[in-house]
Amino acid sequence: MKKIFPTIISRSLRCVSGGVGFPTVALTFAIAVLFIAISLLSRSQTLADDDLGFGKKDLRGGENWAILIGVNYTSRQEELRDGDDLLSRDALPALSNAANDALAIADILTNYYDYDKSHVIVLTDDKGTDSERLPTKSNIARELLRVSKEADEDDTVFFFFAGHGIKLGSQSTSGNNVAMLAMDVELQNGEPIGNLFGLPFGLIDDLGRIKAKQKLLVLDCCHSGEIFNQHRASTAFQPPSDGRGRSDESLLNAPAFQAMASCRASQLASDGRDGNSKFTSAFLHGLRRIPAQNQKQPVTAHAILQHLEGYFDPSQRPDCRNLVEQTGDAGEFSFKPNTKADFKKFLVEELEEAYLRSMVVSRQGSWWFQECPWFIPSIRAEMVQIYDSHRVVARGNEVADLLDAESLRLAADSALRQLKEGESEVARLRRKHGTLLLDADNGKKLREALAEIESDLEPLLPKSNAIEASRGVSPKVAPANSMDKDLQAADVHLLAVVKHSLSKTEADSVYKQALRMYAHEMRATQVPQNNDMAEDDEKVFNYSLQILQALCRVDYAEFLQRELKQHKLAAEQYQQARREIEQLTFDGKQKGYADFFMAFTLCSEADAWIGINRWKQADSLLDEAKELAKPKPDGLTSPVAGHFLEAHIYRRNAWCKMMQWKIEDAVCSFHKSNQILLNRMSRVNGDDTDTLSSSEEMVCVDASVANQVAFDESRDYSSKVAYLHNLHGIAMGMRFQGETALAAAEYRKLTDRVESAFGQFRSDSADAAIEDQFIGRTINTQERLGDCNLFGDPEVRDLKEALDDYRRAMTRVHLLRDSARDQTTAVLLYKQALALSLPSTFTDHELANQMCEVADKIYLPQKDKAGGLLDAVGTLTTLCVRACEQTAKKGTTNGSELTDQNNLRECILAYRDKVGTTPHRDQLELCLFASDILLKHAGSRNKYQTLADADLLLSFCRVALDSYQATSNDEPEQEFQVSDAVKYLRPYFDTAMNAKMSLGDAQVKEMLQIQAEATLGKLDIKGNEVRPILAVYTLDGKPYLLVDIPRGISRCVSLAESYYNVEMVREACYSTTKLPLPDDVYDAMSGWLKQNPSASLTSSVDCRWRDSVRGFDARHAMTRTFVDSTTGKETTAVETASQATTFPFALQRP
């Protein structure tokens, strides 16, 4: 309509000027037409604006100006390199993307926003740029002056700078702390002395002269946050803002002067990769995606800032603030989208949404190929679309679920068996391969299917050189399920997954090729056919490929982590996969799908860091994953809440804590995971009773007895496997808390429950993936029952039971897949060998050595990439068995015995260096066990070697205590608290104490440290002052008194020789009648008092007697009832209470 009106007006005016016979009539007619046209034009504009949700009167008017500066400094490099100023040679390094940043922003402003090209000023130092368009100081100043003259009061001005920002030295007298460097900046001794813009004052002053109503300054340079360090009385920037309250439409029409910095004053800004800086890339992304989600509403500065937050870690933090002038005005600068611009292409479309939903299908957080191998990348979106067409959504269903496994399997069967006319050979291959995997209902068929798929795809694999040589303009690539004759990225992706599943190392190169092909195919969809693209031609953003690329990265990370043991590289791939999904913009539902993927990769990356004992990173990632399940700020429930993946998050958190010896935290997380699973099973069973929602604050309660009926009646076998795995973790927690007998009893009950659930599954289902998981549960549960009787408290363990448990576990190992079968076989053989080699009525060193020979043949070829338990048993077991064998032989010490002892010692020392100070739980347990064998069962040695071997064992005990704060014995009594593992560690402390006692009273100081750590469960540090110490320690059922008097005696007194037994000492702790000390101890303390007349025995002597393991701390369980004052409801809780106890001996002579 706008194009028609000028024509009408023009013809009417020509009629007025050219008319001869009827000037009056013509003039009247022309005026009437002109009035109507102006009215219609005004009405047309109002309607166009009203379509956006606001009227013209509500928005600022005027023109939009932009000054965009991008400086790479490439033209200065030769000059600086050849110059005499040596300090300046490296002071101005070239950038790669600054010029591109300015050009990219100009492109989006002129094509998608209301910016006329004549009002967008771009100054860059691209090669071939006209001298008037170079970003020199004079050119920038000229354009600022031009805009200050031409911009009206209703206009807006956007100033953007990408280039170098540099800290100024203390000699700066302008008050500026940072300089923004023009292309022709003058340097002297590495410092800028001319052709620069000072921050914060210089540039603010220049922009302040422009009378435009709204101004936005954006700086993408190092130290740009210095712009906010403005302290003039007349103007100042507001404090940091989170953007809340900045969406009021009235702010769009208010005066505004805002600044956005790409980093803080003390930070550096990344130049980025792939054509734009990290900041500008995210800034452009916001300009594209925010209007796509918000129906082309104006994009405010603070809306962009909020969008940026997801792209940056603490090393670079953008900020945006308002400059508040004396008038107090603080409006909001906004970019107004062009009404004709098409932002829809920036949103995820239906097919892409199907790919997004299909990224996470695991119910237990496993690799997707282990649970549904038929869900191949190239046609999984088609499977999801068929799934959706058949799906019936239950009304009122609150449990979040991406894809139901059984229904998805039916959809896959339908998709794979549909014959399509005219399909290419590759398309038919895809259906064939999916069908082979779908029909593989046992391990043998699966291995045969994998071999056939590999033989089909390998000859068709594109040459990698051809992929790498293709640069720049490329033909468009069709979607992954097209009819092309050649393999595409998704097909090569499947080949990599197949080789990965077969544990072939060449999967590494195939994964890399698939990732290159994904990137190549995405470039092909985004690059126009030629540089002279017509105005109507638009880029195609194929997010399906980007989603599949992220999935491929996760698969590659799984391979790096599990097969190659390259955990750090795996973590980097998980991070990159998340970044690629974060670059997409979703609506609310699609955001939920993305959250599932984020939760999955956060847990997977945490596992990667755990693989190299990086606990801090793992804990942080798991905390971030747990946050995804919490209610959103707008009150909406997270889609992850109540889902299998939330249970998986807590399960992974539990194992992470367990590996760090934070046993209580681990057990609590296992219970929380089971609460979620029971909640799901109750709902699936049709139970409408209120169950705990994961959005509520979950408490650590024993879920194993909370709803036994729900578990027994459930046919949700994936949840059952996860639930049983959690119960296994809880039983293991008991073992590592030193409760060997209780843990063994729990494992016996769990063995029965696993077998019962497995039998129920086999009568109901034929899912090969879940069957594999049940097999793994039966083997692992029996194995860990054996661990209770091998590694548990020597006073209650039963080596014969351990041997039987490992034997029973071995009976099902043949049902595992190849790689898992071999590793499990080796571990179980090593553990049986240990049980057979320790002193008992059935010790059999010959059989133990034969088992080690078989296990070594499995372990040694993969030694370099083995980790965790296999690495520990493979490294230490054979030498432990040989040392025990030589010691058990009759006769005197011989050279062979000493050699085996030395070999074991050297191996333990080397392994301690290998695992460092943060070993995996299983690694630490084997180190403790092997060191205990070295001291107790590896033959005789001299005094020094006994001392050194005891210290070796203690070093591992202290690693287990390292997560607990070190304690000084000067701390007040009420801070007494034991660690979770103190009871488990006590037998090892006892072994070390026995060794030290055998060396005599010279070791009393070391014995005192052992006593403190073994009883308090914390690392011991010296007190602030030297004073007498009297410490009670119980060993082998006998009480000992450790005495250390400054400049006096140091003795280890066997109280049994004074006719005191443990029970007498314990009773004296609670009695007012105390036991007398030996006379020589009284004599020594009397001598110390004479030397220190101001001291007193009651306040100066450090008395230590508390011992939670041996029963000297009087800690006991006490049940208390609480009544809610509002509801009157009674609740019962079990608390741990302590009865006041005192030192059992009288400090003064009776």
Sequence and secondary structure as in RCSB ss.txt:
>XXXX:A:sequence
MKKIFPTIISRSLRCVSGGVGFPTVALTFAIAVLFIAISLLSRSQTLADDDLGFGKKDLRGGENWAILIGVNYTS
RQEELRDGDDLLSRDALPALSNAANDALAIADILTNYYDYDKSHVIVLTDDKGTDSERLPTKSNIARELLRVSKE
ADEDDTVFFFFAGHGIKLGSQSTSGNNVAMLAMDVELQNGEPIGNLFGLPFGLIDDLGRIKAKQKLLVLDCCHSG
EIFNQHRASTAFQPPSDGRGRSDESLLNAPAFQAMASCRASQLASDGRDGNSKFTSAFLHGLRRIPAQNQKQPVT
AHAILQHLEGYFDPSQRPDCRNLVEQTGDAGEFSFKPNTKADFKKFLVEELEEAYLRSMVVSRQGSWWFQECPWF
IPSIRAEMVQIYDSHRVVARGNEVADLLDAESLRLAADSALRQLKEGESEVARLRRKHGTLLLDADNGKKLREAL
AEIESDLEPLLPKSNAIEASRGVSPKVAPANSMDKDLQAADVHLLAVVKHSLSKTEADSVYKQALRMYAHEMRAT
QVPQNNDMAEDDEKVFNYSLQILQALCRVDYAEFLQRELKQHKLAAEQYQQARREIEQLTFDGKQKGYADFFMAF
TLCSEADAWIGINRWKQADSLLDEAKELAKPKPDGLTSPVAGHFLEAHIYRRNAWCKMMQWKIEDAVCSFHKSNQ
ILLNRMSRVNGDDTDTLSSSEEMVCVDASVANQVAFDESRDYSSKVAYLHNLHGIAMGMRFQGETALAAAEYRKL
TDRVESAFGQFRSDSADAAIEDQFIGRTINTQERLGDCNLFGDPEVRDLKEALDDYRRAMTRVHLLRDSARDQTT
AVLLYKQALALSLPSTFTDHELANQMCEVADKIYLPQKDKAGGLLDAVGTLTTLCVRACEQTAKKGTTNGSELTD
QNNLRECILAYRDKVGTTPHRDQLELCLFASDILLKHAGSRNKYQTLADADLLLSFCRVALDSYQATSNDEPEQE
FQVSDAVKYLRPYFDTAMNAKMSLGDAQVKEMLQIQAEATLGKLDIKGNEVRPILAVYTLDGKPYLLVDIPRGIS
RCVSLAESYYNVEMVREACYSTTKLPLPDDVYDAMSGWLKQNPSASLTSSVDCRWRDSVRGFDARHAMTRTFVDS
TTGKETTAVETASQATTFPFALQRP
>XXXX:A:secstr
 TTHHHHHHHHHHHHHHH SS HHHHHHHHHHHHHHHHHHHHHHHHHHHHTTTS GGGS  S EEEEEEE   GG
GHHHHHHSS GGGTTSS   SSHHHHHHHHHHHHHHHBS  GGGEEEEE  TT  GGGS  HHHHHHHHHHHHHH
  TT EEEEEEES EEE  TT  SS  EEEEEEEEEEETTEEEEEEEEETHHHHHHHHT   SEEEEEEESTTGG
GGG    SS EE      TT   GGGGGS EEEEEESS TT      STTS HHHHHHHHHHHHHHHHTTT  EE
HHHHHHHHGGG  TTS  EEEEEE TT      EE B TT   GGGS  HHHHHHHHTT   SSS  HHHH TT 
 GGGHHHHHHHHHHH    TT  S  S  HHHHHHHHHHHHH   TT  HHHHHHHHHHHHHHH  SHHHHHHHH
HHHHHHHGGG   HHHHHH  S       TTS  SS  HHHHHHHHHHHHHTT TTHHHHHHHHHHHHHHHHHHH
HS SSSS  TT      HHHHHHHHHHHHHHHHHHHHTS  HHHHHHHHHHHHHHHHTS   HHHHHHHHHHHHH
HHHHHHHHHHHTT HHHHHHHHHHHHHHTS  TTS   TTTTSHHHHHHHHHHHHHHHHTT HHHHHHHHHHHHH
HHHHHHHHHTT  S    TTS      TTTT HHHHHH   HHHHHHHHHHHHHHHHHHHHTT HHHHHHHHHHH
HHHHHHHHHHHHHH   HHHHHHHHHHHHHHHHHHHHHHHHS TTT  HHHHHHHHHHHHTTGGGS HHHHHHHH
HHHHHHHHHHHHSSSTT  HHHHHHHHHHHHHHHGGGGGG  HHHHHHHHHHHHHHHHHHHHHSSSS  HHHHHH
HHHHHHHHHHHHHHHTTS  HHHHHHHHHHHHHHHHTS    HHHHHHHHHHHHHHHHHHHTTS  EETTS GGG
    TTHHHHHHHHHHHHHHHHTT GGGHHHHHHHHHHHHH S EE  SS   EEEEEEETTEEEEEEE TTS E
EEEEGGGGT  HHHHHHHHHSSS B   HHHHHHHHHHHHH TT  HHHHSEEE   TTTT S EEEEEEEEE T
TT  EEEEEEEEE     SB SS  
